[in-house]
Amino acid sequence: MKLIVDPAAIEALVDKVLAANPKQLEQYRAGKTRLQGFFAGQVMKESKGKANPLVLNKILGVKLKGES
């Protein structure tokens, strides 16, 4: 199994997951920070478990805060 380590590829997956779950994103930004695990799980599901977790969590953290 080869991990996806390319930040651009992982960022694309994160963007896709966030766009597909606007309700959960709104809840996260309203204070339900435990939803970060939900989003990470969705990205891992989308990548078939191949997204590098360290890169994923770094990108996800930035995106969830609303930064580009």
PDB file of N, CA, C and O in Angstrom:
ATOM      1  N   MET A   1       0.848  -1.182   0.000  1.00  0.00           N
ATOM      2  CA  MET A   1       0.000   0.000   0.000  1.00  0.00           C
ATOM      3  C   MET A   1       0.886   1.234   0.000  1.00  0.00           C
ATOM      4  O   MET A   1       1.781   1.370   0.833  1.00  0.00           O
ATOM      5  N   LYS A   2       0.628   2.126  -0.936  1.00  0.00           N
ATOM      6  CA  LYS A   2       1.423   3.332  -1.054  1.00  0.00           C
ATOM      7  C   LYS A   2       0.615   4.521  -0.541  1.00  0.00           C
ATOM      8  O   LYS A   2      -0.517   4.752  -0.967  1.00  0.00           O
ATOM      9  N   LEU A   3       1.220   5.271   0.383  1.00  0.00           N
ATOM     10  CA  LEU A   3       0.544   6.440   0.944  1.00  0.00           C
ATOM     11  C   LEU A   3       0.542   7.599  -0.038  1.00  0.00           C
ATOM     12  O   LEU A   3       1.478   7.774  -0.818  1.00  0.00           O
ATOM     13  N   ILE A   4      -0.523   8.386   0.014  1.00  0.00           N
ATOM     14  CA  ILE A   4      -0.584   9.626  -0.752  1.00  0.00           C
ATOM     15  C   ILE A   4       0.048  10.695   0.131  1.00  0.00           C
ATOM     16  O   ILE A   4      -0.486  11.020   1.192  1.00  0.00           O
ATOM     17  N   VAL A   5       1.179  11.242  -0.299  1.00  0.00           N
ATOM     18  CA  VAL A   5       1.864  12.256   0.499  1.00  0.00           C
ATOM     19  C   VAL A   5       1.838  13.628  -0.179  1.00  0.00           C
ATOM     20  O   VAL A   5       2.239  14.624   0.422  1.00  0.00           O
ATOM     21  N   ASP A   6       1.374  13.682  -1.410  1.00  0.00           N
ATOM     22  CA  ASP A   6       1.316  14.943  -2.148  1.00  0.00           C
ATOM     23  C   ASP A   6       0.278  15.864  -1.512  1.00  0.00           C
ATOM     24  O   ASP A   6      -0.915  15.560  -1.531  1.00  0.00           O
ATOM     25  N   PRO A   7       0.731  17.005  -0.939  1.00  0.00           N
ATOM     26  CA  PRO A   7      -0.211  17.909  -0.286  1.00  0.00           C
ATOM     27  C   PRO A   7      -1.335  18.396  -1.208  1.00  0.00           C
ATOM     28  O   PRO A   7      -2.468  18.570  -0.759  1.00  0.00           O
ATOM     29  N   ALA A   8      -1.035  18.616  -2.484  1.00  0.00           N
ATOM     30  CA  ALA A   8      -2.054  19.090  -3.416  1.00  0.00           C
ATOM     31  C   ALA A   8      -3.149  18.038  -3.609  1.00  0.00           C
ATOM     32  O   ALA A   8      -4.329  18.378  -3.690  1.00  0.00           O
ATOM     33  N   ALA A   9      -2.763  16.775  -3.681  1.00  0.00           N
ATOM     34  CA  ALA A   9      -3.742  15.697  -3.855  1.00  0.00           C
ATOM     35  C   ALA A   9      -4.611  15.567  -2.610  1.00  0.00           C
ATOM     36  O   ALA A   9      -5.825  15.387  -2.708  1.00  0.00           O
ATOM     37  N   ILE A  10      -3.991  15.659  -1.447  1.00  0.00           N
ATOM     38  CA  ILE A  10      -4.750  15.556  -0.200  1.00  0.00           C
ATOM     39  C   ILE A  10      -5.648  16.767  -0.023  1.00  0.00           C
ATOM     40  O   ILE A  10      -6.784  16.639   0.432  1.00  0.00           O
ATOM     41  N   GLU A  11      -5.147  17.939  -0.379  1.00  0.00           N
ATOM     42  CA  GLU A  11      -5.959  19.155  -0.279  1.00  0.00           C
ATOM     43  C   GLU A  11      -7.200  19.053  -1.161  1.00  0.00           C
ATOM     44  O   GLU A  11      -8.281  19.493  -0.768  1.00  0.00           O
ATOM     45  N   ALA A  12      -7.049  18.481  -2.341  1.00  0.00           N
ATOM     46  CA  ALA A  12      -8.194  18.293  -3.243  1.00  0.00           C
ATOM     47  C   ALA A  12      -9.234  17.379  -2.598  1.00  0.00           C
ATOM     48  O   ALA A  12     -10.435  17.633  -2.697  1.00  0.00           O
ATOM     49  N   LEU A  13      -8.774  16.321  -1.940  1.00  0.00           N
ATOM     50  CA  LEU A  13      -9.698  15.411  -1.255  1.00  0.00           C
ATOM     51  C   LEU A  13     -10.401  16.125  -0.097  1.00  0.00           C
ATOM     52  O   LEU A  13     -11.604  15.953   0.102  1.00  0.00           O
ATOM     53  N   VAL A  14      -9.652  16.922   0.662  1.00  0.00           N
ATOM     54  CA  VAL A  14     -10.231  17.677   1.777  1.00  0.00           C
ATOM     55  C   VAL A  14     -11.293  18.634   1.253  1.00  0.00           C
ATOM     56  O   VAL A  14     -12.389  18.714   1.808  1.00  0.00           O
ATOM     57  N   ASP A  15     -10.969  19.363   0.179  1.00  0.00           N
ATOM     58  CA  ASP A  15     -11.937  20.306  -0.407  1.00  0.00           C
ATOM     59  C   ASP A  15     -13.209  19.583  -0.836  1.00  0.00           C
ATOM     60  O   ASP A  15     -14.317  20.078  -0.625  1.00  0.00           O
ATOM     61  N   LYS A  16     -13.041  18.414  -1.435  1.00  0.00           N
ATOM     62  CA  LYS A  16     -14.191  17.633  -1.899  1.00  0.00           C
ATOM     63  C   LYS A  16     -15.077  17.220  -0.724  1.00  0.00           C
ATOM     64  O   LYS A  16     -16.301  17.334  -0.790  1.00  0.00           O
ATOM     65  N   VAL A  17     -14.451  16.743   0.345  1.00  0.00           N
ATOM     66  CA  VAL A  17     -15.198  16.291   1.522  1.00  0.00           C
ATOM     67  C   VAL A  17     -15.900  17.472   2.207  1.00  0.00           C
ATOM     68  O   VAL A  17     -17.056  17.353   2.614  1.00  0.00           O
ATOM     69  N   LEU A  18     -15.213  18.596   2.334  1.00  0.00           N
ATOM     70  CA  LEU A  18     -15.828  19.764   2.974  1.00  0.00           C
ATOM     71  C   LEU A  18     -17.014  20.280   2.144  1.00  0.00           C
ATOM     72  O   LEU A  18     -18.045  20.664   2.698  1.00  0.00           O
ATOM     73  N   ALA A  19     -16.860  20.284   0.826  1.00  0.00           N
ATOM     74  CA  ALA A  19     -17.948  20.729  -0.052  1.00  0.00           C
ATOM     75  C   ALA A  19     -19.143  19.790   0.030  1.00  0.00           C
ATOM     76  O   ALA A  19     -20.285  20.231  -0.100  1.00  0.00           O
ATOM     77  N   ALA A  20     -18.897  18.513   0.243  1.00  0.00           N
ATOM     78  CA  ALA A  20     -19.974  17.525   0.298  1.00  0.00           C
ATOM     79  C   ALA A  20     -20.687  17.497   1.654  1.00  0.00           C
ATOM     80  O   ALA A  20     -21.739  16.873   1.789  1.00  0.00           O
ATOM     81  N   ASN A  21     -20.118  18.170   2.654  1.00  0.00           N
ATOM     82  CA  ASN A  21     -20.676  18.142   4.004  1.00  0.00           C
ATOM     83  C   ASN A  21     -20.804  19.544   4.605  1.00  0.00           C
ATOM     84  O   ASN A  21     -20.227  19.817   5.657  1.00  0.00           O
ATOM     85  N   PRO A  22     -21.552  20.431   3.950  1.00  0.00           N
ATOM     86  CA  PRO A  22     -21.643  21.817   4.439  1.00  0.00           C
ATOM     87  C   PRO A  22     -22.292  21.934   5.820  1.00  0.00           C
ATOM     88  O   PRO A  22     -21.934  22.812   6.605  1.00  0.00           O
ATOM     89  N   LYS A  23     -23.236  21.056   6.110  1.00  0.00           N
ATOM     90  CA  LYS A  23     -23.915  21.100   7.407  1.00  0.00           C
ATOM     91  C   LYS A  23     -22.933  20.808   8.542  1.00  0.00           C
ATOM     92  O   LYS A  23     -22.920  21.505   9.557  1.00  0.00           O
ATOM     93  N   GLN A  24     -22.116  19.777   8.361  1.00  0.00           N
ATOM     94  CA  GLN A  24     -21.126  19.421   9.373  1.00  0.00           C
ATOM     95  C   GLN A  24     -20.045  20.490   9.492  1.00  0.00           C
ATOM     96  O   GLN A  24     -19.547  20.752  10.587  1.00  0.00           O
ATOM     97  N   LEU A  25     -19.681  21.108   8.370  1.00  0.00           N
ATOM     98  CA  LEU A  25     -18.687  22.181   8.392  1.00  0.00           C
ATOM     99  C   LEU A  25     -19.210  23.365   9.200  1.00  0.00           C
ATOM    100  O   LEU A  25     -18.480  23.959   9.993  1.00  0.00           O
ATOM    101  N   GLU A  26     -20.466  23.696   8.993  1.00  0.00           N
ATOM    102  CA  GLU A  26     -21.096  24.783   9.751  1.00  0.00           C
ATOM    103  C   GLU A  26     -21.106  24.453  11.247  1.00  0.00           C
ATOM    104  O   GLU A  26     -20.827  25.315  12.080  1.00  0.00           O
ATOM    105  N   GLN A  27     -21.429  23.204  11.576  1.00  0.00           N
ATOM    106  CA  GLN A  27     -21.445  22.783  12.981  1.00  0.00           C
ATOM    107  C   GLN A  27     -20.042  22.853  13.586  1.00  0.00           C
ATOM    108  O   GLN A  27     -19.877  23.270  14.732  1.00  0.00           O
ATOM    109  N   TYR A  28     -19.037  22.444  12.816  1.00  0.00           N
ATOM    110  CA  TYR A  28     -17.654  22.511  13.297  1.00  0.00           C
ATOM    111  C   TYR A  28     -17.285  23.951  13.634  1.00  0.00           C
ATOM    112  O   TYR A  28     -16.745  24.236  14.703  1.00  0.00           O
ATOM    113  N   ARG A  29     -17.583  24.843  12.711  1.00  0.00           N
ATOM    114  CA  ARG A  29     -17.217  26.251  12.906  1.00  0.00           C
ATOM    115  C   ARG A  29     -18.041  26.915  14.000  1.00  0.00           C
ATOM    116  O   ARG A  29     -17.676  27.979  14.501  1.00  0.00           O
ATOM    117  N   ALA A  30     -19.158  26.284  14.371  1.00  0.00           N
ATOM    118  CA  ALA A  30     -19.985  26.793  15.468  1.00  0.00           C
ATOM    119  C   ALA A  30     -19.517  26.237  16.814  1.00  0.00           C
ATOM    120  O   ALA A  30     -20.096  26.562  17.851  1.00  0.00           O
ATOM    121  N   GLY A  31     -18.481  25.407  16.808  1.00  0.00           N
ATOM    122  CA  GLY A  31     -17.934  24.935  18.065  1.00  0.00           C
ATOM    123  C   GLY A  31     -17.846  23.433  18.256  1.00  0.00           C
ATOM    124  O   GLY A  31     -17.254  22.974  19.233  1.00  0.00           O
ATOM    125  N   LYS A  32     -18.422  22.653  17.345  1.00  0.00           N
ATOM    126  CA  LYS A  32     -18.364  21.188  17.480  1.00  0.00           C
ATOM    127  C   LYS A  32     -17.056  20.667  16.871  1.00  0.00           C
ATOM    128  O   LYS A  32     -17.051  20.027  15.819  1.00  0.00           O
ATOM    129  N   THR A  33     -15.948  20.960  17.562  1.00  0.00           N
ATOM    130  CA  THR A  33     -14.632  20.636  17.018  1.00  0.00           C
ATOM    131  C   THR A  33     -14.367  19.141  16.926  1.00  0.00           C
ATOM    132  O   THR A  33     -13.430  18.721  16.247  1.00  0.00           O
ATOM    133  N   ARG A  34     -15.176  18.334  17.599  1.00  0.00           N
ATOM    134  CA  ARG A  34     -15.003  16.881  17.510  1.00  0.00           C
ATOM    135  C   ARG A  34     -15.300  16.371  16.098  1.00  0.00           C
ATOM    136  O   ARG A  34     -14.960  15.236  15.761  1.00  0.00           O
ATOM    137  N   LEU A  35     -15.924  17.199  15.284  1.00  0.00           N
ATOM    138  CA  LEU A  35     -16.223  16.797  13.904  1.00  0.00           C
ATOM    139  C   LEU A  35     -14.965  16.701  13.042  1.00  0.00           C
ATOM    140  O   LEU A  35     -15.029  16.187  11.926  1.00  0.00           O
ATOM    141  N   GLN A  36     -13.833  17.181  13.533  1.00  0.00           N
ATOM    142  CA  GLN A  36     -12.596  17.053  12.750  1.00  0.00           C
ATOM    143  C   GLN A  36     -12.321  15.582  12.457  1.00  0.00           C
ATOM    144  O   GLN A  36     -11.860  15.238  11.369  1.00  0.00           O
ATOM    145  N   GLY A  37     -12.600  14.727  13.416  1.00  0.00           N
ATOM    146  CA  GLY A  37     -12.424  13.292  13.212  1.00  0.00           C
ATOM    147  C   GLY A  37     -13.336  12.747  12.126  1.00  0.00           C
ATOM    148  O   GLY A  37     -12.942  11.869  11.358  1.00  0.00           O
ATOM    149  N   PHE A  38     -14.555  13.268  12.064  1.00  0.00           N
ATOM    150  CA  PHE A  38     -15.498  12.876  11.007  1.00  0.00           C
ATOM    151  C   PHE A  38     -14.917  13.220   9.636  1.00  0.00           C
ATOM    152  O   PHE A  38     -14.910  12.395   8.723  1.00  0.00           O
ATOM    153  N   PHE A  39     -14.427  14.467   9.513  1.00  0.00           N
ATOM    154  CA  PHE A  39     -13.880  14.900   8.227  1.00  0.00           C
ATOM    155  C   PHE A  39     -12.641  14.089   7.854  1.00  0.00           C
ATOM    156  O   PHE A  39     -12.472  13.709   6.696  1.00  0.00           O
ATOM    157  N   ALA A  40     -11.776  13.824   8.829  1.00  0.00           N
ATOM    158  CA  ALA A  40     -10.578  13.019   8.563  1.00  0.00           C
ATOM    159  C   ALA A  40     -10.989  11.621   8.086  1.00  0.00           C
ATOM    160  O   ALA A  40     -10.396  11.074   7.157  1.00  0.00           O
ATOM    161  N   GLY A  41     -11.983  11.068   8.718  1.00  0.00           N
ATOM    162  CA  GLY A  41     -12.474   9.749   8.320  1.00  0.00           C
ATOM    163  C   GLY A  41     -13.035   9.738   6.911  1.00  0.00           C
ATOM    164  O   GLY A  41     -12.831   8.786   6.159  1.00  0.00           O
ATOM    165  N   GLN A  42     -13.741  10.801   6.557  1.00  0.00           N
ATOM    166  CA  GLN A  42     -14.307  10.884   5.210  1.00  0.00           C
ATOM    167  C   GLN A  42     -13.207  10.991   4.157  1.00  0.00           C
ATOM    168  O   GLN A  42     -13.302  10.394   3.084  1.00  0.00           O
ATOM    169  N   VAL A  43     -12.159  11.761   4.476  1.00  0.00           N
ATOM    170  CA  VAL A  43     -11.041  11.875   3.533  1.00  0.00           C
ATOM    171  C   VAL A  43     -10.328  10.535   3.407  1.00  0.00           C
ATOM    172  O   VAL A  43      -9.954  10.134   2.305  1.00  0.00           O
ATOM    173  N   MET A  44     -10.135   9.841   4.523  1.00  0.00           N
ATOM    174  CA  MET A  44      -9.493   8.524   4.465  1.00  0.00           C
ATOM    175  C   MET A  44     -10.336   7.543   3.652  1.00  0.00           C
ATOM    176  O   MET A  44      -9.805   6.721   2.905  1.00  0.00           O
ATOM    177  N   LYS A  45     -11.651   7.641   3.808  1.00  0.00           N
ATOM    178  CA  LYS A  45     -12.559   6.782   3.037  1.00  0.00           C
ATOM    179  C   LYS A  45     -12.430   7.104   1.545  1.00  0.00           C
ATOM    180  O   LYS A  45     -12.368   6.206   0.705  1.00  0.00           O
ATOM    181  N   GLU A  46     -12.392   8.394   1.236  1.00  0.00           N
ATOM    182  CA  GLU A  46     -12.281   8.847  -0.156  1.00  0.00           C
ATOM    183  C   GLU A  46     -10.955   8.382  -0.787  1.00  0.00           C
ATOM    184  O   GLU A  46     -10.900   8.032  -1.967  1.00  0.00           O
ATOM    185  N   SER A  47      -9.895   8.388   0.027  1.00  0.00           N
ATOM    186  CA  SER A  47      -8.572   8.002  -0.481  1.00  0.00           C
ATOM    187  C   SER A  47      -8.317   6.505  -0.333  1.00  0.00           C
ATOM    188  O   SER A  47      -7.217   6.031  -0.619  1.00  0.00           O
ATOM    189  N   LYS A  48      -9.320   5.765   0.108  1.00  0.00           N
ATOM    190  CA  LYS A  48      -9.195   4.327   0.355  1.00  0.00           C
ATOM    191  C   LYS A  48      -8.084   4.033   1.368  1.00  0.00           C
ATOM    192  O   LYS A  48      -7.358   3.046   1.253  1.00  0.00           O
ATOM    193  N   GLY A  49      -7.975   4.928   2.371  1.00  0.00           N
ATOM    194  CA  GLY A  49      -7.006   4.746   3.452  1.00  0.00           C
ATOM    195  C   GLY A  49      -5.579   5.092   3.097  1.00  0.00           C
ATOM    196  O   GLY A  49      -4.662   4.778   3.856  1.00  0.00           O
ATOM    197  N   LYS A  50      -5.370   5.733   1.961  1.00  0.00           N
ATOM    198  CA  LYS A  50      -4.007   5.981   1.491  1.00  0.00           C
ATOM    199  C   LYS A  50      -3.486   7.383   1.790  1.00  0.00           C
ATOM    200  O   LYS A  50      -2.306   7.644   1.556  1.00  0.00           O
ATOM    201  N   ALA A  51      -4.314   8.297   2.295  1.00  0.00           N
ATOM    202  CA  ALA A  51      -3.842   9.650   2.593  1.00  0.00           C
ATOM    203  C   ALA A  51      -2.934   9.616   3.816  1.00  0.00           C
ATOM    204  O   ALA A  51      -3.263   8.996   4.827  1.00  0.00           O
ATOM    205  N   ASN A  52      -1.802  10.282   3.716  1.00  0.00           N
ATOM    206  CA  ASN A  52      -0.876  10.367   4.842  1.00  0.00           C
ATOM    207  C   ASN A  52      -1.568  11.117   5.977  1.00  0.00           C
ATOM    208  O   ASN A  52      -1.931  12.280   5.801  1.00  0.00           O
ATOM    209  N   PRO A  53      -1.761  10.488   7.136  1.00  0.00           N
ATOM    210  CA  PRO A  53      -2.509  11.113   8.230  1.00  0.00           C
ATOM    211  C   PRO A  53      -1.911  12.426   8.735  1.00  0.00           C
ATOM    212  O   PRO A  53      -2.648  13.340   9.105  1.00  0.00           O
ATOM    213  N   LEU A  54      -0.588  12.523   8.751  1.00  0.00           N
ATOM    214  CA  LEU A  54       0.042  13.756   9.226  1.00  0.00           C
ATOM    215  C   LEU A  54      -0.255  14.928   8.292  1.00  0.00           C
ATOM    216  O   LEU A  54      -0.625  16.015   8.737  1.00  0.00           O
ATOM    217  N   VAL A  55      -0.087  14.689   6.996  1.00  0.00           N
ATOM    218  CA  VAL A  55      -0.364  15.730   6.005  1.00  0.00           C
ATOM    219  C   VAL A  55      -1.854  16.051   6.005  1.00  0.00           C
ATOM    220  O   VAL A  55      -2.242  17.218   5.943  1.00  0.00           O
ATOM    221  N   LEU A  56      -2.679  15.027   6.073  1.00  0.00           N
ATOM    222  CA  LEU A  56      -4.132  15.201   6.094  1.00  0.00           C
ATOM    223  C   LEU A  56      -4.564  16.088   7.253  1.00  0.00           C
ATOM    224  O   LEU A  56      -5.308  17.047   7.046  1.00  0.00           O
ATOM    225  N   ASN A  57      -4.115  15.789   8.465  1.00  0.00           N
ATOM    226  CA  ASN A  57      -4.549  16.553   9.626  1.00  0.00           C
ATOM    227  C   ASN A  57      -4.058  17.992   9.595  1.00  0.00           C
ATOM    228  O   ASN A  57      -4.750  18.893  10.069  1.00  0.00           O
ATOM    229  N   LYS A  58      -2.879  18.215   9.046  1.00  0.00           N
ATOM    230  CA  LYS A  58      -2.358  19.582   8.924  1.00  0.00           C
ATOM    231  C   LYS A  58      -3.226  20.402   7.960  1.00  0.00           C
ATOM    232  O   LYS A  58      -3.633  21.519   8.279  1.00  0.00           O
ATOM    233  N   ILE A  59      -3.498  19.844   6.799  1.00  0.00           N
ATOM    234  CA  ILE A  59      -4.312  20.537   5.787  1.00  0.00           C
ATOM    235  C   ILE A  59      -5.743  20.711   6.296  1.00  0.00           C
ATOM    236  O   ILE A  59      -6.339  21.776   6.137  1.00  0.00           O
ATOM    237  N   LEU A  60      -6.280  19.674   6.901  1.00  0.00           N
ATOM    238  CA  LEU A  60      -7.647  19.724   7.408  1.00  0.00           C
ATOM    239  C   LEU A  60      -7.797  20.798   8.476  1.00  0.00           C
ATOM    240  O   LEU A  60      -8.785  21.532   8.489  1.00  0.00           O
ATOM    241  N   GLY A  61      -6.821  20.891   9.369  1.00  0.00           N
ATOM    242  CA  GLY A  61      -6.853  21.912  10.410  1.00  0.00           C
ATOM    243  C   GLY A  61      -6.921  23.317   9.848  1.00  0.00           C
ATOM    244  O   GLY A  61      -7.675  24.154  10.345  1.00  0.00           O
ATOM    245  N   VAL A  62      -6.145  23.575   8.824  1.00  0.00           N
ATOM    246  CA  VAL A  62      -6.141  24.892   8.179  1.00  0.00           C
ATOM    247  C   VAL A  62      -7.474  25.158   7.486  1.00  0.00           C
ATOM    248  O   VAL A  62      -8.054  26.234   7.629  1.00  0.00           O
ATOM    249  N   LYS A  63      -7.946  24.179   6.743  1.00  0.00           N
ATOM    250  CA  LYS A  63      -9.199  24.339   5.983  1.00  0.00           C
ATOM    251  C   LYS A  63     -10.407  24.519   6.919  1.00  0.00           C
ATOM    252  O   LYS A  63     -11.296  25.321   6.631  1.00  0.00           O
ATOM    253  N   LEU A  64     -10.442  23.789   8.016  1.00  0.00           N
ATOM    254  CA  LEU A  64     -11.583  23.889   8.920  1.00  0.00           C
ATOM    255  C   LEU A  64     -11.653  25.245   9.607  1.00  0.00           C
ATOM    256  O   LEU A  64     -12.732  25.692   9.996  1.00  0.00           O
ATOM    257  N   LYS A  65     -10.520  25.892   9.754  1.00  0.00           N
ATOM    258  CA  LYS A  65     -10.506  27.228  10.371  1.00  0.00           C
ATOM    259  C   LYS A  65     -10.941  28.298   9.381  1.00  0.00           C
ATOM    260  O   LYS A  65     -11.103  29.463   9.744  1.00  0.00           O
ATOM    261  N   GLY A  66     -11.129  27.895   8.129  1.00  0.00           N
ATOM    262  CA  GLY A  66     -11.592  28.843   7.121  1.00  0.00           C
ATOM    263  C   GLY A  66     -10.469  29.547   6.401  1.00  0.00           C
ATOM    264  O   GLY A  66     -10.708  30.464   5.615  1.00  0.00           O
ATOM    265  N   GLU A  67      -9.249  29.126   6.661  1.00  0.00           N
ATOM    266  CA  GLU A  67      -8.114  29.703   5.947  1.00  0.00           C
ATOM    267  C   GLU A  67      -7.952  28.931   4.646  1.00  0.00           C
ATOM    268  O   GLU A  67      -8.309  27.755   4.579  1.00  0.00           O
ATOM    269  N   SER A  68      -7.428  29.564   3.630  1.00  0.00           N
ATOM    270  CA  SER A  68      -7.305  28.908   2.330  1.00  0.00           C
ATOM    271  C   SER A  68      -6.309  27.837   2.326  1.00  0.00           C
ATOM    272  O   SER A  68      -6.097  27.194   1.298  1.00  0.00           O
TER     273      SER A  68
END
